[in-house]
Amino acid sequence: MQYMSNEGLRAPEFAWLGRADYSLMWQRMERQAQLLSGQQSGQRSEEVVWACEHEPVYTTGRRGVDNRRQAELPAPLVRTDRGGETTFHGPGQVMLYPILSLRKRKLGVRDYVCLLEHSCIDLLADCGIRAGLREGLPGVWVGSAKIAAIGLRVSHGIVWHGMALNVCVDAHWFAAINACGAGLGVTSMDAFIEPPLLVDLANAWYNLLCARLDAAV
């Protein structure tokens, strides 16, 4: 579905990229962000929303602390330029990567974080899962368990990286790190329902995000 806002802003183009290597995806996001900001030899590009599922990898933010529970992780660790702490990405997870111009959309960073998190809450509600936010903690939660993580990078008015929604993730990947803090856990959609296909969830999430972007104009 292609939305047009009241200000004539086109909805970002959507693409499902299937199973993707994290480092290659990061490079692709950086190049797209540079194109969108006009930093690449005067070239311009449109906003996009990419969705994928990663090969197993642990990532940590640029100021992230080492929160490993074991010395040797069962998958590679990549230090990135996003915000946030160490988390896991891999099979059974939908990654949503909106690459947008906050400046053009007149959105502040906090407003965008709230918008993105609530688009995920909308998606979960449509699937029959009641989720919400926890004061002072990023991401989306079901009770005391995190079901979706968020980590962003903003430069020159452009935002990239995004959110990871646990759909049917093997819990052993999270056992190797302290992903949420003391007394808090991690959960997946399959703890509550028989989840849809990842590609179908990604498409639905994109449409809900577009609806919230449109409402924010």
Secondary structure, DSSP 8 states (H G I E B T S, - for coil): ---B-TT--B--EEEEEEEE-HHHHHHHHHHHHHHHHTTTTT-----EEEEEEE-SEEEE-TT----BSSSS-SS-EEE-SSSS--EEE-TTEEEEEEEEEHHHHT--HHHHHHHHHHHHHHHHHHTT---EEETTEEEEEETTEEEEEEEEEEETTEEEEEEEEESS--GGGGGGB--S-TT-EE--GGGTS----HHHHHHHHHHHHHHHHHHT-
